[in-house]
């Protein structure tokens, strides 16, 4: 739903395709993922037949950034066309493990709610509606669990495209976690920071700047592809 709000601000040549994960939205009846690997496999299964039609890019936020990263690695191993660009948002470099943070998914329910509220992005009134909590809490806990359980393979396999990293200025990420995304590309890595915390992309005040980055970056990608084939 967040990404759908970007459509009016994106250039006409950009076709936005939000990907719905299992266990939410129209897929709410489907089982939640057991691992980030399973999530990436599911996403690939949903989109792989479209990837040969035109150049494409991935944008992933938070856990979505990790899933997008894993999916891009898997697609390369499968000999599929790789993304022309990757946008990673609200997440540190995947090889840096956050052992300084506690595993939120193991906390008692009241503490877990407090941690989620501290992250922002969820209206406080939401936690006063039992019917919604019954649906939301298991999804959130599973998201935190599979993110926590992720173990990065030894070494790095830099991606074959430029990457862009977007973060909130009040995000709980240290400089190394942000800067070391540059190890995950063979080419250029650019960085952008925004007012706000982990859910900076939900702020309408940031939407125009985010979509301007998408437009400018993908225009440049398209221009370079034209020059290479001319």
N, C-alpha and C positions, 0 to 999 in steps of 0.2 A: 504493500500500500504506500509506503514511503517513496519507493522508486516511481510508482505511477504518477506521483505529483510532479515529476521532472519532465514529463512528456512535452508539455507546452513550451518549455524553455530549451529543448534540445533542437539542434538543426534538423532540417527535413530529411537529410540523408542518413540520419542515425535512427535505426529502428530499435526501440527499447523493448526488451523481452524479460520482464521480471520472472524469476524462477521460484516457484512455491515449493517449500520443503515438506516432506512427509509429516503428518501429524498436525497440520495447521491449514486454515483456510478451507479450500475445496478438498484438501487431502486429509482432513482431520480424522477420518476413520482409519487411516493407515498407521502402522506401527512406527514408533519413534526409532531413530537410528541407534545402533549399538556402538558405533565408532565414526570418526570423521572419514575414514576410508569408505565405509558403507555409504555415508552421505555423498561423497564425491562420486562413487560408482552409480548411485541413483541419479544424480544430476546429469552425468554423462549419458546414461541411458535415455534420459528425457530429451536431450538436446543434440545428440551426436549426428543425427541425420540432417540437421540444419547447418552444420558447420562447414560443409563443402560448398554452400550456396554463395557465400560472400565473406569478405574479411570480418572478423568479429573481435570484440574485446570483452573481458570480464571485469565487473565491479563487485567486490565483496566487502561487507562490513562486519567487523568483529569475528564471530565464528564463521561467518560467510566468507571472510577474507582467507581464513585457513582452508576452508572447503574449496574455494576457487583455486588456491595455490596447489592443493593436492590434485584437483581435477586437471589442471594444466600439465602437471607432471605426468599423470596417467595418460592423457591424450597424446603426449609426445611419445611415450612408450608404445602406444597403440598405432603409431605412425599416422595419426590424424593431423590435419592442418592445425597448427598452433595459433593461439591468439595473437592478434596484431599489437595488442597492448594489454597491460594488466593494471587495474586500479585497486590498491589495497587500503582499506579504511578502518580506523579504530582498532588496530591490532599491531603488536610488535612483530619483529622478524620471527619466522617460525622455528628457527634453530635455537632461540634463546628461551629456556624454560623458566617460568615464573615460580621458582621454589620459595620465593619470599612471600607468596600469597597463600592463604589457606584455601582448601578445596570447598568452595561454597556449597556444593551439592551434598556434602555430608553434615551440614549444620542443621540444628533443630529448626522447625518451620518458622518460628518467630524471628530468629536470627537471620535466616535465609531471606525472609521478606525485607528486613532492614537493609541487608546488603544490596538487594535488588533496587530498593528505593533510593539508596545512596548513589547508585549508578545513574539514576535518572532514566528518562524515556518511558516510564510507566506512571500514569497519574496515581497519586496516593489514594484517591477514592476507589480505584480499581480493587484495592485490597480489602475493601469493605463489602464486596459482592461475592458471597460464597460460591454461587454457581460459576462465576468466571474464574475464581481461584481454583476450583476443582479441575478446570481445563488448563489453566495457565501454568500452575506450579509444576506439574509433572514435566511439561515441555521445557520450562526454564531449567529445572534441575538436570534433565537429560542433556541439555545444551552445555551446561557447565561441566557435567561429567565427561562428555566425549572430548570437550576442549582440554580438560585437565589430563585425560588419559593419553592424549596425543604424544607420541615419541618421535622426534625428528630423526630420520636416518643419519648415520654417520656421514660427515662431509656435506657438501652442498652441490646441487645440480642446477646451476644458473639457468634461468629461462631464456629463450631465444627471442625476447622482445624487450622493449623499454617498459619500465614500470613507473607508476606514480603512487606516492604514499600520502594519504590525507589523515590528519589527526586533530583532535581537540586540544587546545592549549592547556586545559585543566585535566587532561586525560592522565590516568595512572600508568604512565609509561616513562621509562628513563631514556636519556638521549641515545644510548647504545641500542636499545630495543627498536628505536625508530631508524637510526642511521644505518644499522646493519642489514636493512632490507636491500641495500645496494649490493650485497654479496649474492643476491638471488637473481641477478640479471647479467647477461653478457654485455649489455649495452648501457643505456642511460637510466638513471634513477632520479626522479625529481620529488621534492617534498613540499607539502602545503599544510599550514596549520590554520585553525579556525577558532573563533571565540566559542567557549563551551567545553563540556566534558566529553564523555564517551559517546553520547548521542547527539553530537554537534550537528549531524546531518538532518535531525528532526526539526531543527530551528529554521523557521521560514526566512530568517535574516541571512542564513548561510546558503540558501538554495541557489540564488542567482550566481554566487561566486563558484559554487561546486559545479553547476551546469556549464558555466563559462569555461572552467578547466576541462571538462569533458569535451565540449565543443572545440576548443582550441587544440587540444591534444589530438583528437580524432581527425580534425581537418588536416593537421600536420602529417598524421599517419597516412591519410588518403593521398595527400600531395606527393609524399615520397614514393608511394606505390606507383602512382602515375608516371613519375619521372624515371623509375626503374624500368617500366615497361615501354617507355617511349623510344 
